[in-house]
Amino acid sequence: MTTTTPPPGDGLAAARRRDRRVYTRAHPVLFALLAATRRRPVVRLGDTVLVHGADAYRQVLTRLPLDRGAAGTTGGAARDLSGGRLLFDQDGDDHRGARRAVADELGTAGVARLRPVWQDVLDRHLAPLHAGRSVDLVPLAGEVAGATVQALLDTPAAPAKIAHAAAQAAASAVRDHLPGPRRPGTAREAAAAAACLEALLAASGDTADAGLRSMLAVAAVSTTLAALPRAAAWCADARLWDQAADDTLRGALVGELLRVTAPSPLLPRVAAQDAVVDGCPVRGGDRLMLVARHAARAHDMPPDARCPAAPGVAQLVFGAGPHACPGARLARAQLEDTLAALAPCRPAVVRARVDRRAALPSWRSLIVRAVQEA
């Protein structure tokens, strides 16, 4: 699929149309169902409750008791990947201790330590763009994630191999936990992919916390692959490069782009007990589909650094309360540096292909070429 520069005044519409393809090409039925029900904050369909509204979404994550290891949830997939040693969906002291350790690694000092790692990747991958040649931003995003994981976990595994193995593990785990009938062999596929990633990350001989290391790799790689290329495509199609080039606006633009791309657009959960969410009765055991994309207004509020969404809305793409994503600071820093590196070239998208098998809505390739130098 070859694309051209959108006509004047049509940039936001073109950006929205392109970004919708990562949903409609990979999961057309699910996307259509979510789009059809999004006008109501909470919708029950049998034993599944769809949560679209920001207040209802926040209520579920902060006040509703959840079965965090149930099959068919993010926690269920995490349990399989980590051999029961969860991070993002643990409860109690184990949860708090693991999250505290990760938060320390990904805090201000941790991001400062890791920043030169991905900046080196950006410099190498984007050099051809400055020379007038095309660049595929998907391998760049993969190496940014893989190199960051390599440094974070102090493993000798090559960044490209880390990115590939983590992406495969994430995709296999998601396929094994999607609602509805599964094709034969998905459980075996998921187990094999998880074992492959765990072995790769333990190549140094250190097998301690192997499951936790795998979970960190999966989270970092899958979200980076989903966010960076899609954010760049938005900037290209919606003509946001001026905002990306402005040091006073870039930080706000990063928040807006993460909000509209919503790298983890759907959070599957299971209620642990009866409750009421925004007037809708919820029974213990009900499946909850939390639509982060809609809660954060990604579907109807385009990104604009000069008039950004309220912080309480934008932050919802990283969750809410004690289970908010501990990697949010890292994600913002990586996207900010990527935009700063791309902005001088004002790249346009020349070709894009959806990854239909990815764990999160992503491009399989997104090829850009410089339009002008600043």
Secondary structure, 3 states (H helix, E strand, C coil): CECCCCCCCCHHHHHHHHHHHHHHCCCHHHHHHHHHHCCCCEEEECCEEEECCHHHHHHHHHHCCECCCCCCCHHHHHHHHHCCCCCCCCCHHHHHHHHHHHHHHCCHHHHHHHHHHHHHHHHHHHHHHHCCCCEEHHHHHHHHHHHHHHHHHCCCCCHHHHHHHHHHHHHHHHHHHCCCCCCCCHHHHHHHHHHHHHHHHCCCCCCCCHHHHHHHHHHHHHHHHHHHHHHHHHHHHHCCHHHHHCCCCHHHHHHHHHHHHCCCCEEEEEECCCEEECCEEECCCCEEEEEHHHHCCCCCCCCCCCCCCCHHHHHHHHCCHHHCCCCHHHHHHHHHHHHHHHHHHCCEEEEEEECCCCCCCCEEEEEEECCCCC
